[in-house]
């Protein structure tokens, strides 16, 4: 996938390793470099922050950031820059439903993965 900044690929790699804070920081650096004009990146940054909150069991923080993330990413649905956003949000919603109902994060929780495609 040529044409995307290195920090974008770094974000995906860190996100998929469940290093959500580091993923957030990596893409935020690129977003700042682009003078904060890339809403797609802003939405992904917010989504990584959702999972930082999930890992800390901060349900209200996670729920709030999902709404913010979706607001930024809605214009890009269902797929943008190789990311199946529809699938990513469906998986995120499932995790949030479980988190809300159980009030805990299982060790074997299957976090969403970002698979870059065409």
N, C-alpha and C positions, 0 to 999 in steps of 0.2 A: 504494500500500500504506500506508494510513493506520494510525496507531496504534503504529508502531515509532519508537524514538528516532532522532534525526538521526545519532548516532554509528554506528548500525547501517548506515545507508545509506552513510555515509562509509567504514566498514570495507569494504563490498562494492566501492565504487568504487576504493579503494586496492588491495585484493586483486586486482581485475581488471586493474589497471595494473602488477601485479607489484611493488608497493611494500609488501611483506609486513611489514616491520618497522613501518612507519607504520600499516598496517592493524591490526596487533597492538596498537599503542599507542592507537589511536582507540577500539577496542572495549573495551580494558582500562579506559579511563577510565569508560565506561558501566557496566561490570561492577562497578567499585568503587563507583560511585554507587548501584548496587542492592545494596550490602552483600555483594557476592560470592555472591549467591544464585541466579544464573542459570547453570545448567550448560550450556545451549545456547551462551551467549556464551563461557563458559570453553572449551568444545570448539572453537569457531571461533578463539578467540585462540591456542589450542594448534596448530591447523591452520596458521594464518599463520606461527607459529614454525617449523613443519616446513619451510616453504619458505624461511625465512631460512636455515636450516641447509642446505637443498639448494643455495641460491645460494652458500654458503660451502664446498660440497662436504664437509660434515660428515655423513657417512652415518649413523654411529651415533646422533648427536643427532637426526637426522630420523626414524630408525626408532623411537626411543624415544618421541618426541613423537606419532607417528602412533597408537601404542597408547593414550597418554594422551588424545589428542583423541577417538579412537573410543569410549573408555570414557565420556566425558562426553556424546557425541552419540548413542550407541546407543539410549537411551530415546526419542529424537526421530525415529528412522528410520521410514520411508524419506524423509519430507518434513516440514519444520517451518519455520514463518515464511517460507514462500515458497522455501526452499532444498531442492533435490533432493539430499539428503545421500548417497543411494545412488550417484548418478552422480558426485558430487564425490569420494567415496572410491574408486570404481572408477578414475577418472582419476588420482587421487593414487597408488594402488597401481601403475598402469602406469609412472608417472614413477619411482617408487622402484625398480621392477624394472630399468628401464633404467639408472638411476644406479648401482645395485649392480653390474650386469654391465659397464658401460663405465668406471666409476670417473671419470666426467667429466660435466659438464653441457654439452650442445650449445647453441650460440648460438640455434638455431632450436627449442629445446625448447618444446613447447606446454603451458604451465601450465594447470591447470584454471581455469575461469571460474565465478563464482557468478552464476547467472541467477535473478533473483527472479520467481517466478510465484505463482499462486494457492495 
